[in-house]
Amino acid sequence: MHTIEAFYNSEVRPQIIVVLHPDFHAHWKQLCAAYDFHISHTLVNGGETRFHSVKNGLDTITDEPGALIAIHDAVRPLTSGQIINESYKCAARNGNAVTAVKSRDSVRQLKNGVSASLLREEIYLIQTPQTFRSSQIKKAYNQPYNDKFTDDASVAEALGIPVNLIEGSHKNIKITFPEDIAIAELLMSSGS
């Protein structure tokens, strides 16, 4: 709900599609009723993987090829209107915009049991939203699924589409583990 509100309150105010596993549709509708949540959105069945879920959402969109589509992880409820707006502006200018932050930590890569240091200045941690011209992202999602697809940028990149990074925020956390909920609650209560 926080994620939907962020997009709804942005300058762009896009049409919103929520892609959710079919087993959770009834629960989602109950939550919307319980919290008096009435922001208009379309509910679509999720797929086997993130790739398939995004593809299901994209398949419901009939629009002009130049239209812009932002794909956002619902588990990133702290994205800002500023990031959302900038993602649309950059995608309008350049075809796409992928939100990212520079790594704060030293980074190592482990290959075949050997650990190697990577240059932190060259490492970006990818976030969402990831915003694309409709024609670009729909073409990318027409290719067969590959295990290497971890996000929309990797799907587009597999077709040779250059990816444009925009500045994200370290507050735009992804809620994956229980401790992430406590961090998100702290950030939300502090007005961040």
Phi, psi and chi 1 to 4 in degrees:
 res  aa     phi    psi   chi1   chi2   chi3   chi4
   1 MET       -  -39.7  -69.9  176.8 -169.2      -
   2 HIS   -64.0  -39.4  -67.2  -70.5      -      -
   3 THR   -65.2  -45.7  -55.6      -      -      -
   4 ILE   -62.1  -42.5  -67.9  170.7      -      -
   5 GLU   -60.7  -38.4  -74.8  174.2  -16.5      -
   6 ALA   -60.7  -43.4      -      -      -      -
   7 PHE   -71.5  -40.9  -82.0   83.6      -      -
   8 TYR   -61.4  -36.9  179.3   77.3      -      -
   9 ASN   -88.5   -0.6  -68.5  -36.3      -      -
  10 SER   -75.2  167.3   71.2      -      -      -
  11 GLU   -61.9  -31.7  -68.4  172.1    6.4      -
  12 VAL   -74.1  -40.1 -176.4      -      -      -
  13 ARG    45.8   61.8  -68.7 -166.3   84.5  171.7
  14 PRO   -73.7  164.4   30.7  -36.2      -      -
  15 GLN   -67.5  140.9  -67.1  178.8  -20.5      -
  16 ILE  -112.9  131.6  -63.3  170.1      -      -
  17 ILE  -119.1  125.7  -61.8  169.5      -      -
  18 VAL  -104.6  119.3  174.6      -      -      -
  19 VAL  -103.0  120.1 -177.9      -      -      -
  20 LEU  -144.2  141.5 -172.5   63.6      -      -
  21 HIS   -51.8  135.9 -169.3  -77.7      -      -
  22 PRO   -56.8  -28.6   -4.3    2.6      -      -
  23 ASP   -65.9  -16.8  -69.6   -9.5      -      -
  24 PHE  -105.5    1.1  -64.5  108.7      -      -
  25 HIS   -60.7  -46.9  -77.0 -146.4      -      -
  26 ALA   -63.2  -41.7      -      -      -      -
  27 HIS   -63.4  -42.1 -177.5   64.2      -      -
  28 TRP   -59.2  -45.4  170.6 -111.1      -      -
  29 LYS   -63.2  -37.3  -69.7  173.8 -176.2  175.0
  30 GLN   -64.9  -41.5  -69.8  170.7  -12.7      -
  31 LEU   -63.5  -42.1  -72.8  171.7      -      -
  32 CYS   -60.5  -41.9  -71.9      -      -      -
  33 ALA   -67.4  -45.0      -      -      -      -
  34 ALA   -63.3  -34.9      -      -      -      -
  35 TYR  -101.9   12.3  -71.5   94.1      -      -
  36 ASP    51.5   47.5 -160.8   28.1      -      -
  37 PHE   -96.9  114.5 -172.4   75.8      -      -
  38 HIS  -125.5   17.4  -62.3  -69.2      -      -
  39 ILE   -67.9  126.9  -65.2  175.4      -      -
  40 SER   -62.2  132.1  177.4      -      -      -
  41 HIS  -158.2  158.5   60.2  -81.8      -      -
  42 THR  -102.8  135.4  -57.3      -      -      -
  43 LEU  -101.9  126.9 -164.6   54.4      -      -
  44 VAL  -126.7  146.2  173.5      -      -      -
  45 ASN   -68.0  132.1  -72.0  -17.2      -      -
  46 GLY   -75.2  169.5      -      -      -      -
  47 GLY  -115.1 -168.0      -      -      -      -
  48 GLU   -65.8  -36.1  179.2 -176.7  -18.1      -
  49 THR  -132.8  174.8   66.1      -      -      -
  50 ARG   -57.9  -44.1 -176.5 -175.0 -166.3  -77.4
  51 PHE   -53.1  -50.3  174.3   90.2      -      -
  52 HIS   -67.5  -35.0  -62.5   98.7      -      -
  53 SER   -65.5  -46.4  -67.6      -      -      -
  54 VAL   -61.5  -43.9  171.1      -      -      -
  55 LYS   -59.0  -42.3 -175.1  167.7  176.3   35.1
  56 ASN   -60.1  -42.1  -71.3   -6.2      -      -
  57 GLY   -64.8  -45.8      -      -      -      -
  58 LEU   -61.5  -36.0  -69.3  171.7      -      -
  59 ASP   -65.4  -16.9  -72.5  -14.1      -      -
  60 THR   -88.5   -7.8   68.7      -      -      -
  61 ILE   -95.3  118.9  -59.0  171.3      -      -
  62 THR  -115.7  113.5   54.3      -      -      -
  63 ASP  -154.1 -174.6   57.8   18.2      -      -
  64 GLU   -74.8  145.0  -61.8  -62.0  -43.7      -
  65 PRO   -57.6  -26.3  -22.6   30.7      -      -
  66 GLY   -86.3   -4.0      -      -      -      -
  67 ALA   -62.1  156.1      -      -      -      -
  68 LEU  -105.9  138.4  -60.6  175.1      -      -
  69 ILE  -126.2  122.9  -63.0  173.4      -      -
  70 ALA  -102.1  132.4      -      -      -      -
  71 ILE  -112.4  127.2  -57.8  164.6      -      -
  72 HIS  -137.6  138.8 -172.3   75.4      -      -
  73 ASP   -75.7  124.7  -62.6  -31.8      -      -
  74 ALA   -60.7  -23.9      -      -      -      -
  75 VAL   -81.9   15.7  -66.7      -      -      -
  76 ARG  -119.4   72.3  -71.7 -171.2 -173.7  -86.8
  77 PRO   -77.4   -5.1   30.7  -37.2      -      -
  78 LEU  -104.1   15.6  -59.3  178.2      -      -
  79 THR   -63.7  147.8 -167.1      -      -      -
  80 SER   -98.8  157.1   70.0      -      -      -
  81 GLY   -59.4  -34.4      -      -      -      -
  82 GLN   -62.2  -43.9  179.6 -179.0   -7.3      -
  83 ILE   -66.7  -43.5  -70.6  171.9      -      -
  84 ILE   -59.5  -49.3  -66.2  166.6      -      -
  85 ASN   -60.6  -44.6  -64.0  -25.7      -      -
  86 GLU   -64.5  -35.9 -176.9   56.6   29.6      -
  87 SER   -64.0  -39.7   74.5      -      -      -
  88 TYR   -68.7  -42.0  -84.4   90.5      -      -
  89 LYS   -63.3  -45.2  -70.9  173.9 -173.1  172.6
  90 CYS   -66.1  -41.3  179.9      -      -      -
  91 ALA   -65.2  -35.9      -      -      -      -
  92 ALA   -63.9  -38.3      -      -      -      -
  93 ARG   -77.6  -40.4  -73.8 -171.1  -49.6  -91.4
  94 ASN  -119.6   -0.9  -56.8  -51.4      -      -
  95 GLY    98.8  -30.4      -      -      -      -
  96 ASN  -162.4  164.6   63.4   60.9      -      -
  97 ALA  -150.5  124.7      -      -      -      -
  98 VAL  -118.5  121.0  174.0      -      -      -
  99 THR   -73.1  134.9  -51.7      -      -      -
 100 ALA  -152.9  156.0      -      -      -      -
 101 VAL  -127.8  148.4  -68.9      -      -      -
 102 LYS   -68.7  145.7  -79.1 -169.6  157.4 -130.8
 103 SER   -67.5  135.4  176.5      -      -      -
 104 ARG   -89.3  -20.6  -66.8  174.6  168.5  173.4
 105 ASP  -100.9  158.5  -60.4  -37.9      -      -
 106 SER   -67.5  148.3  -67.2      -      -      -
 107 VAL  -128.2  138.8 -179.3      -      -      -
 108 ARG  -127.2  152.0  -60.0 -168.8   68.0   79.1
 109 GLN  -117.3  133.0 -177.7  178.1   39.4      -
 110 LEU  -108.0  117.7 -175.6   63.1      -      -
 111 LYS  -132.1  125.5  -85.7 -170.2  175.0  178.1
 112 ASN    52.1   38.2  -58.6  -41.2      -      -
 113 GLY    80.0    2.1      -      -      -      -
 114 VAL  -109.8  127.0  178.0      -      -      -
 115 SER   -93.9  131.6  169.8      -      -      -
 116 ALA  -132.7  137.9      -      -      -      -
 117 SER   -74.0  141.1  176.1      -      -      -
 118 LEU  -113.2  154.2  -60.3  177.1      -      -
 119 LEU   -74.0  113.4  -69.4  174.4      -      -
 120 ARG   -56.8  -35.4  176.0  175.0   42.0 -155.1
 121 GLU   -63.7  -18.3  -65.7   76.0   29.1      -
 122 GLU  -102.2    1.2  -64.7  177.8   -5.6      -
 123 ILE  -102.8  126.3  -57.0  -62.4      -      -
 124 TYR  -120.9  138.1  -75.7   80.5      -      -
 125 LEU   -96.8  124.7  -52.5  175.8      -      -
 126 ILE   -86.0  139.0  -58.4  -55.9      -      -
 127 GLN  -124.8 -170.8  -59.4  179.5  -28.6      -
 128 THR  -127.7  156.6   58.3      -      -      -
 129 PRO   -76.1  154.2   25.5  -31.8      -      -
 130 GLN  -120.6  115.4  -62.8 -175.3   20.3      -
 131 THR  -115.4  135.8  -52.1      -      -      -
 132 PHE  -139.6  154.6  -63.3   82.5      -      -
 133 ARG   -63.4  140.5  -77.4 -162.8 -170.2  114.5
 134 SER   -53.5  -46.3  175.4      -      -      -
 135 SER   -61.4  -36.5   56.3      -      -      -
 136 GLN   -67.3  -51.6 -142.9 -179.8   59.8      -
 137 ILE   -74.2  -34.1 -163.0   63.8      -      -
 138 LYS   -67.0  -39.4  -75.0 -175.0  170.5 -174.0
 139 LYS   -63.0  -42.3 -178.5  177.7  179.2 -175.6
 140 ALA   -61.9  -41.4      -      -      -      -
 141 TYR   -80.8    1.7  -88.9   90.7      -      -
 142 ASN   -85.6   -8.9  -83.0  -27.2      -      -
 143 GLN   -80.7  158.9   63.8 -173.0  -47.2      -
 144 PRO   -64.8  151.4  -14.0   23.5      -      -
 145 TYR   -61.5  143.4  172.2   71.8      -      -
 146 ASN  -135.8  138.1 -175.2  -43.3      -      -
 147 ASP   -59.2  -19.8  -74.9  -20.6      -      -
 148 LYS   -77.3   -9.6  -67.2 -179.2 -178.4  177.7
 149 PHE   -77.3  107.9  -64.6  155.4      -      -
 150 THR  -106.8  -16.2   58.5      -      -      -
 151 ASP  -159.7 -178.0   66.4  -10.6      -      -
 152 ASP   -71.2  -34.0  -45.3  -63.6      -      -
 153 ALA   -61.7  -40.7      -      -      -      -
 154 SER   -68.2  -31.0   61.6      -      -      -
 155 VAL   -68.9  -46.1  176.6      -      -      -
 156 ALA   -65.5  -42.7      -      -      -      -
 157 GLU   -60.9  -32.6 -159.8  169.9   43.1      -
 158 ALA   -62.6  -22.6      -      -      -      -
 159 LEU   -93.1    3.7  -82.2 -171.6      -      -
 160 GLY    86.5   13.9      -      -      -      -
 161 ILE   -80.9  120.9  -62.4  168.9      -      -
 162 PRO   -64.9  140.0  -13.3   23.6      -      -
 163 VAL  -104.3  130.8  171.3      -      -      -
 164 ASN  -102.1  121.5  -58.7  -71.0      -      -
 165 LEU   -89.5  140.9  -59.9 -178.0      -      -
 166 ILE  -123.0  157.6   64.4  165.9      -      -
 167 GLU   -71.3  127.0 -171.8  174.3  -14.6      -
 168 GLY   -97.5 -149.5      -      -      -      -
 169 SER  -147.1  140.5  168.0      -      -      -
 170 HIS   -68.7  -12.3  -72.5  -78.0      -      -
 171 LYS   -80.4  -15.8  -66.4  176.5 -175.8  174.6
 172 ASN   -80.7   60.7 -174.9   13.6      -      -
 173 ILE   -75.6  155.6   66.2  169.2      -      -
 174 LYS  -100.6  122.3 -176.3  176.2 -177.1 -178.5
 175 ILE   -84.0  104.4  -62.1  176.9      -      -
 176 THR  -118.9  -38.1  -54.0      -      -      -
 177 PHE  -117.7  158.8  -58.2  104.8      -      -
 178 PRO   -52.4  -39.7  -27.2   34.7      -      -
 179 GLU   -64.9  -23.7   59.1  -91.6   23.8      -
 180 ASP   -65.0  -32.7  -62.4  -26.6      -      -
 181 ILE   -63.7  -43.4  -66.6  172.0      -      -
 182 ALA   -63.2  -40.3      -      -      -      -
 183 ILE   -64.7  -45.4  -66.0  166.8      -      -
 184 ALA   -61.9  -43.0      -      -      -      -
 185 GLU   -61.7  -41.2  -73.6  173.7  -15.8      -
 186 LEU   -62.3  -47.3  178.8   65.7      -      -
 187 LEU   -62.2  -40.8  -71.3  169.7      -      -
 188 MET   -68.7  -39.3  -69.1  171.8   83.2      -
 189 SER   -72.3  -23.1   69.5      -      -      -
 190 SER   -88.6   -0.3   69.1      -      -      -
 191 GLY    79.4   13.5      -      -      -      -
 192 SER   -75.5      -  -65.6      -      -      -
